[in-house]
Amino acid sequence: MQKNGTTFVDNDATAESRKQDHIELAFKSQVPKRSLDERFYYEPVLAAHPSEGLPEQTFLGKSFRTPLWVSSMTGGTAYANTINHNLARVARDFGFGMGLGSCRSLLTSDEYLPDFNVRAILGDAQPLYANLGIAQLEQLLENGQLDLIHRMLGNLSADGLIIHINPMQEWLQPEGDRFLKSPLDTIEQLLEAMPGISFIVKEVGQGMGYESLKALLKLPIAAVDFAANGGTNFAKLELLRSTDAKREVYEKLVHLGHSAEEMVLMTNQLVKELGADRVIDYKTEDYKSIAKDVDVVFDTLGKNYSLESFEVVKTGGIVVSVVGPLDEASAKMFGMADYKLPEELANASSEKNAEYKFIFMHPNGAHLNEIKSMIEDEKIKPIIDKVYSFSEGVDAFTHLASGRAKGKIVIKIS
């Protein structure tokens, strides 16, 4: 075909045979509607075919060449050494993270340390997380033995700790532990007692419901591993280790839980309810590489963050600060007629053609009443970290001073 002096060359040598295949195989290629996989949206117009290999992703402060995770396999048995070492080689070669199986045995002895000690094989580029059950963590907190966790993480050169929550498994396990307090209470105590440690929370085959996910998303943890119902189910596994009578009584319990699809939908809904389109873990992710062309940046930190705000705001956007330098209009209100915006901030504002505004915070009854109405109409939703009674006021201020509150701390007077 020729147009405007140019020729389109189509080197389609298999066209005839391909079209013949299409005719002959058409009836064998029917896909019934009931077989469609409804877990995913198929969006054919939004991207080109990927180039060779997947783009690297940053997660838990390290790069993933493949978006997979080895989720807590095994340890302390004859096969564990071989299994864990082989998994570490695969994770290294394909570039993904690894969570170890329960490291409970390492709390009392280093006999099985070689089963878990895979950092030299995995390398430093991929994340490696140790793993303990919520029952053991409850005991360690009660006994004041958190130093054993630090020792274990050091011996393994681990980047953090996976907390596995398994009430159903423990209840059905012939030699299972019993929790004396809720897993949420134990996790909150652990976070306060071990600042600086990266934690992942997971279930073991039942998944988690809406309220459990909601509680976890308010905590300063690195990730939630769904471990949803629909694969290996440790409640069922424990029943298979139990008596025939116990299996007959409890077998239906293994069907309780939530699928990964359900948990994705619940999590997406919760993220929206908590007021975020995208949650950024400031400990492991660079917000400047994620947030782009934002309409308005609200700066509550000041210092270098006021300047960095212009890296993420869109051209013509607004940066509003309550702690950064005064803007010139605010300065004039305080009688500072000759005040000029700091040079770096002025240049950043000019380059983005973005406005910088300082807001002086002061009590305003009308504004508070307006906010009250918006809360009552559920147009805005405050995030409550914890509610204390008046008699627990000292505990409330201690929690505030810990710096680990994720939301408002409320003291209730009644």
C-alpha positions as CSV (number, residue, x, y, z in Angstrom):
1,M,0.0,0.0,0.0
2,Q,1.4,3.4,-1.0
3,K,0.3,6.8,0.3
4,N,2.0,10.2,0.0
5,G,5.1,8.5,-1.5
6,T,5.6,6.0,1.3
7,T,5.0,2.3,1.3
8,F,3.6,0.3,4.2
9,V,5.3,-3.1,4.3
10,D,3.5,-5.9,6.2
11,N,5.8,-8.9,6.8
12,D,2.9,-11.2,7.8
13,A,4.1,-14.5,6.5
14,T,1.7,-16.6,8.6
15,A,-1.5,-14.7,7.7
16,E,-3.1,-17.4,5.6
17,S,-2.4,-20.3,8.0
18,R,-3.3,-18.2,11.0
19,K,-6.7,-17.3,9.6
20,Q,-7.3,-20.9,8.7
21,D,-6.5,-21.8,12.4
22,H,-9.0,-19.2,13.5
23,I,-11.8,-20.8,11.4
24,E,-11.0,-24.3,12.5
25,L,-10.5,-23.6,16.2
26,A,-13.4,-21.1,16.7
27,F,-15.9,-23.5,18.1
28,K,-13.2,-25.1,20.4
29,S,-12.4,-21.6,21.8
30,Q,-15.7,-20.8,23.5
31,V,-15.5,-19.5,27.0
32,P,-18.8,-19.6,29.0
33,K,-19.8,-16.6,31.0
34,R,-20.0,-18.6,34.3
35,S,-16.3,-19.4,34.0
36,L,-15.1,-15.7,33.9
37,D,-12.6,-14.8,36.6
38,E,-14.3,-11.8,38.4
39,R,-11.4,-11.0,40.6
40,F,-9.8,-8.6,38.1
41,Y,-10.8,-5.8,35.8
42,Y,-9.5,-6.2,32.2
43,E,-8.6,-2.7,30.9
44,P,-7.3,-3.1,27.3
45,V,-6.9,0.6,26.3
46,L,-4.7,1.9,29.1
47,A,-1.2,0.6,28.4
48,A,1.2,-0.8,25.8
49,H,2.6,-4.4,26.0
50,P,5.2,-4.6,28.7
51,S,8.8,-4.7,27.7
52,E,11.0,-7.7,28.7
53,G,10.7,-8.2,32.4
54,L,8.6,-6.4,35.0
55,P,9.4,-2.9,36.4
56,E,11.0,-2.9,39.8
57,Q,8.8,-2.0,42.7
58,T,9.8,-0.7,46.1
59,F,8.3,-2.4,49.1
60,L,9.4,-2.6,52.7
61,G,12.3,-0.3,51.8
62,K,13.8,-2.7,49.2
63,S,13.4,-3.4,45.5
64,F,11.2,-6.3,44.1
65,R,12.0,-7.4,40.6
66,T,9.0,-9.8,40.9
67,P,5.8,-8.9,42.9
68,L,5.8,-12.1,44.9
69,W,6.4,-13.0,48.6
70,V,7.3,-16.3,50.2
71,S,4.9,-16.3,53.1
72,S,6.2,-18.1,56.2
73,M,6.8,-21.7,55.3
74,T,8.5,-23.9,57.8
75,G,11.3,-24.6,60.3
76,G,12.4,-27.0,63.0
77,T,12.0,-30.2,61.1
78,A,14.2,-32.5,59.0
79,Y,13.0,-31.0,55.7
80,A,13.0,-27.4,56.8
81,N,16.6,-26.7,56.0
82,T,16.3,-27.9,52.4
83,I,13.0,-26.1,51.8
84,N,14.0,-22.8,53.3
85,H,17.4,-22.7,51.5
86,N,15.8,-23.6,48.2
87,L,13.2,-20.9,48.6
88,A,15.8,-18.3,49.5
89,R,17.7,-19.1,46.3
90,V,14.5,-18.7,44.2
91,A,13.7,-15.4,46.0
92,R,17.2,-14.2,45.3
93,D,17.2,-15.2,41.6
94,F,13.8,-13.7,40.8
95,G,14.0,-10.8,43.2
96,F,11.3,-11.1,45.7
97,G,10.9,-11.1,49.5
98,M,10.8,-14.0,52.0
99,G,9.0,-14.5,55.3
100,L,10.3,-17.4,57.4
101,G,8.1,-20.0,59.1
102,S,7.5,-19.7,62.9
103,C,10.8,-19.1,64.6
104,R,9.5,-20.1,68.0
105,S,12.2,-22.7,68.5
106,L,14.9,-20.0,68.2
107,L,13.6,-18.3,71.4
108,T,15.0,-21.1,73.5
109,S,17.8,-22.6,71.5
110,D,20.0,-22.1,68.4
111,E,19.8,-25.8,67.5
112,Y,17.6,-25.1,64.5
113,L,19.2,-21.7,63.5
114,P,20.7,-23.2,60.3
115,D,17.1,-24.0,59.1
116,F,16.2,-20.3,59.2
117,N,19.6,-18.6,58.6
118,V,19.2,-17.8,54.9
119,R,20.4,-14.2,54.7
120,A,23.7,-15.2,53.1
121,I,21.8,-17.1,50.4
122,L,19.1,-14.5,49.9
123,G,21.5,-11.5,49.9
124,D,20.9,-8.0,51.2
125,A,18.8,-6.7,48.3
126,Q,15.6,-8.6,49.2
127,P,13.7,-8.3,52.5
128,L,13.8,-11.1,55.0
129,Y,11.3,-11.3,57.9
130,A,11.3,-13.6,60.9
131,N,8.0,-14.9,62.3
132,L,6.4,-15.5,65.7
133,G,2.9,-16.4,66.8
134,I,0.7,-14.0,68.7
135,A,0.6,-16.5,71.6
136,Q,4.4,-16.4,72.0
137,L,4.5,-12.6,71.8
138,E,1.8,-12.4,74.5
139,Q,4.0,-14.5,76.8
140,L,7.2,-12.6,76.0
141,L,5.5,-9.3,76.8
142,E,4.1,-10.7,80.0
143,N,7.5,-12.1,81.1
144,G,9.5,-9.0,80.0
145,Q,11.5,-11.1,77.6
146,L,11.4,-8.9,74.4
147,D,15.2,-9.0,74.4
148,L,14.8,-12.6,73.0
149,I,13.1,-11.1,69.9
150,H,15.9,-8.6,69.3
151,R,18.5,-11.4,69.7
152,M,16.6,-13.6,67.2
153,L,16.3,-10.8,64.6
154,G,20.0,-10.1,65.0
155,N,21.0,-13.8,64.6
156,L,18.9,-14.0,61.4
157,S,19.9,-10.5,60.0
158,A,16.1,-10.1,59.6
159,D,14.6,-6.8,58.4
160,G,11.5,-7.2,60.7
161,L,9.0,-9.6,62.2
162,I,5.9,-11.2,60.9
163,I,3.2,-11.7,63.6
164,H,0.9,-14.6,62.7
165,I,-2.5,-14.5,64.3
166,N,-4.1,-17.9,64.4
167,P,-6.9,-18.2,67.0
168,M,-8.8,-20.9,65.0
169,Q,-5.7,-23.0,64.5
170,E,-4.7,-22.8,68.1
171,W,-8.2,-23.7,69.2
172,L,-8.3,-26.8,67.0
173,Q,-4.7,-27.8,67.5
174,P,-4.4,-30.7,69.9
175,E,-1.5,-29.0,71.8
176,G,-2.7,-25.4,71.0
177,D,-2.1,-22.3,73.1
178,R,-4.9,-20.1,74.5
179,F,-4.8,-16.3,74.2
180,L,-5.4,-14.4,77.4
181,K,-6.0,-11.1,75.7
182,S,-7.1,-10.0,72.2
183,P,-4.4,-10.2,69.5
184,L,-5.0,-6.5,68.9
185,D,-4.1,-5.6,72.5
186,T,-0.9,-7.7,72.2
187,I,0.1,-6.0,68.9
188,E,-0.5,-2.5,70.3
189,Q,1.7,-3.3,73.4
190,L,4.4,-4.7,71.1
191,L,4.4,-1.6,68.9
192,E,4.9,0.6,71.9
193,A,7.5,-1.6,73.5
194,M,9.6,-2.1,70.3
195,P,9.7,1.1,68.4
196,G,11.8,1.0,65.2
197,I,11.0,-2.6,64.4
198,S,9.1,-3.3,61.2
199,F,6.1,-5.5,61.7
200,I,3.9,-7.5,59.2
201,V,0.6,-9.0,60.5
202,K,-0.9,-12.1,58.9
203,E,-3.5,-14.8,59.4
204,V,-2.9,-18.4,58.5
205,G,-5.6,-19.5,56.2
206,Q,-8.9,-18.0,57.4
207,G,-8.3,-14.4,56.3
208,M,-9.7,-11.4,58.2
209,G,-13.0,-9.6,58.4
210,Y,-13.8,-5.9,58.0
211,E,-13.3,-4.9,61.7
212,S,-10.0,-6.7,62.1
213,L,-8.6,-5.1,58.9
214,K,-9.9,-1.7,60.1
215,A,-8.1,-2.0,63.4
216,L,-4.9,-3.1,61.8
217,L,-4.9,-0.3,59.2
218,K,-4.9,2.2,62.0
219,L,-1.7,0.8,63.4
220,P,1.9,1.7,62.4
221,I,2.7,-1.7,60.9
222,A,4.5,-2.2,57.6
223,A,1.9,-4.5,55.9
224,V,-1.0,-6.9,56.3
225,D,-0.6,-10.4,54.8
226,F,-4.1,-11.6,54.0
227,A,-3.4,-15.3,54.3
228,A,-7.0,-15.7,53.1
229,N,-9.3,-18.7,53.1
230,G,-9.0,-20.6,49.8
231,G,-5.5,-22.1,50.0
232,T,-3.7,-24.0,52.7
233,N,-5.9,-23.9,55.8
234,F,-4.1,-24.5,59.1
235,A,-7.4,-25.0,61.0
236,K,-8.2,-27.9,58.7
237,L,-4.6,-29.1,58.9
238,E,-4.9,-29.3,62.7
239,L,-8.2,-31.2,62.5
240,L,-6.4,-33.7,60.3
241,R,-4.0,-34.2,63.2
242,S,-6.8,-34.6,65.7
243,T,-9.3,-37.4,66.6
244,D,-12.2,-38.5,64.4
245,A,-14.7,-37.2,67.0
246,K,-13.1,-33.7,67.0
247,R,-13.1,-33.6,63.2
248,E,-16.8,-34.5,63.0
249,V,-17.7,-31.8,65.6
250,Y,-15.5,-28.9,64.2
251,E,-15.1,-29.7,60.5
252,K,-17.5,-26.9,59.4
253,L,-15.4,-24.3,61.2
254,V,-12.7,-24.5,58.5
255,H,-15.1,-23.0,56.0
256,L,-15.3,-19.8,58.0
257,G,-13.3,-16.9,56.8
258,H,-12.7,-14.6,53.9
259,S,-11.3,-15.0,50.4
260,A,-8.5,-12.8,49.1
261,E,-11.1,-11.1,46.7
262,E,-13.3,-10.2,49.7
263,M,-10.3,-8.8,51.6
264,V,-9.1,-6.7,48.7
265,L,-12.6,-5.1,48.4
266,M,-12.8,-4.6,52.2
267,T,-9.4,-3.0,52.3
268,N,-10.1,-0.7,49.4
269,Q,-13.3,0.4,51.1
270,L,-11.5,1.0,54.4
271,V,-8.7,3.0,52.8
272,K,-11.4,5.3,51.3
273,E,-13.2,5.5,54.7
274,L,-10.0,6.4,56.4
275,G,-9.6,9.3,54.0
276,A,-6.9,8.1,51.6
277,D,-6.7,7.2,48.0
278,R,-3.2,5.7,48.5
279,V,-1.5,4.9,51.7
280,I,2.2,5.7,51.8
281,D,4.4,4.1,54.5
282,Y,6.8,7.0,55.2
283,K,9.3,4.6,56.8
284,T,9.8,2.6,53.7
285,E,8.6,4.7,50.8
286,D,9.6,8.1,49.4
287,Y,6.3,10.0,49.1
288,K,7.9,12.3,46.5
289,S,8.2,9.4,44.0
290,I,4.6,8.4,44.5
291,A,2.5,11.6,44.9
292,K,2.6,13.7,41.7
293,D,0.7,16.7,40.4
294,V,-1.3,17.1,43.7
295,D,-3.9,20.0,43.7
296,V,-3.2,21.0,47.3
297,V,-0.5,20.0,49.7
298,F,-1.2,20.6,53.4
299,D,2.1,20.9,55.2
300,T,2.0,20.1,58.9
301,L,5.7,19.4,59.4
302,G,7.5,22.4,58.2
303,K,11.3,22.7,57.8
304,N,12.5,20.9,54.6
305,Y,9.0,19.5,54.0
306,S,7.6,22.9,53.2
307,L,10.1,23.1,50.3
308,E,9.6,19.5,49.3
309,S,5.9,20.1,48.9
310,F,6.6,21.9,45.7
311,E,8.1,18.7,44.2
312,V,4.7,17.0,44.4
313,V,2.2,19.9,43.9
314,K,0.9,20.4,40.3
315,T,1.7,23.5,38.3
316,G,-0.7,26.2,39.4
317,G,-1.4,24.3,42.7
318,I,-1.3,25.5,46.3
319,V,0.9,24.6,49.2
320,V,-0.7,25.4,52.6
321,S,1.4,25.3,55.7
322,V,0.6,25.7,59.4
323,V,4.2,25.4,60.6
324,G,6.4,26.6,57.8
325,P,7.6,30.2,57.1
326,L,5.1,33.0,57.1
327,D,3.8,34.1,53.7
328,E,4.1,37.8,52.9
329,A,0.4,38.5,53.5
330,S,0.5,36.9,57.0
331,A,3.7,38.7,57.8
332,K,2.0,42.1,57.1
333,M,-0.8,41.1,59.6
334,F,1.9,40.9,62.2
335,G,3.4,44.3,61.2
336,M,6.4,42.8,59.3
337,A,6.1,45.1,56.2
338,D,9.5,44.3,54.8
339,Y,9.3,40.5,55.2
340,K,10.1,38.4,52.2
341,L,9.5,34.7,51.6
342,P,12.7,32.7,52.1
343,E,14.6,32.6,48.8
344,E,14.5,28.8,48.2
345,L,10.7,28.7,48.9
346,A,10.1,31.7,46.7
347,N,12.0,30.1,43.8
348,A,10.2,26.8,44.2
349,S,6.9,28.6,44.2
350,S,7.8,30.6,41.1
351,E,9.1,27.6,39.2
352,K,5.8,25.7,39.7
353,N,3.7,28.8,39.4
354,A,2.2,27.5,42.6
355,E,0.9,29.6,45.5
356,Y,2.3,29.3,49.0
357,K,0.0,30.1,51.9
358,F,0.6,30.2,55.6
359,I,-2.4,29.6,57.9
360,F,-2.3,31.0,61.4
361,M,-4.2,28.6,63.7
362,H,-6.6,30.2,66.2
363,P,-9.8,29.2,68.0
364,N,-12.9,29.9,65.9
365,G,-16.3,28.8,67.2
366,A,-18.0,29.2,63.9
367,H,-15.5,26.9,62.2
368,L,-15.8,24.3,64.9
369,N,-19.6,24.3,64.6
370,E,-19.2,23.8,60.8
371,I,-16.8,20.9,61.4
372,K,-19.2,19.4,63.9
373,S,-22.0,19.5,61.3
374,M,-19.8,17.9,58.7
375,I,-18.9,15.1,61.1
376,E,-22.5,14.5,62.0
377,D,-23.4,14.4,58.2
378,E,-20.4,12.0,57.7
379,K,-18.9,14.3,55.2
380,I,-15.6,14.0,57.1
381,K,-14.6,11.2,59.4
382,P,-12.1,11.8,62.3
383,I,-9.7,8.9,62.9
384,I,-9.8,7.9,66.6
385,D,-6.8,6.0,67.8
386,K,-8.0,5.3,71.4
387,V,-10.6,6.5,73.9
388,Y,-9.7,6.8,77.6
389,S,-11.8,7.5,80.6
390,F,-11.1,10.6,82.7
391,S,-9.5,8.4,85.3
392,E,-7.1,7.0,82.7
393,G,-5.9,10.5,81.7
394,V,-2.2,9.8,82.7
395,D,-2.3,6.7,80.4
396,A,-3.7,8.8,77.6
397,F,-0.8,11.4,77.8
398,T,1.7,8.5,78.1
399,H,0.3,7.1,74.9
400,L,0.5,10.5,73.2
401,A,4.1,10.9,74.3
402,S,5.0,7.6,72.8
403,G,4.5,9.1,69.3
404,R,2.8,5.9,68.1
405,A,-0.8,7.2,68.1
406,K,-2.4,7.0,64.6
407,G,-5.3,9.3,65.0
408,K,-6.9,11.3,67.8
409,I,-6.6,10.3,71.4
410,V,-9.9,11.0,73.3
411,I,-10.4,11.5,77.0
412,K,-14.1,10.9,77.7
413,I,-15.7,12.8,80.6
414,S,-18.9,11.3,81.8
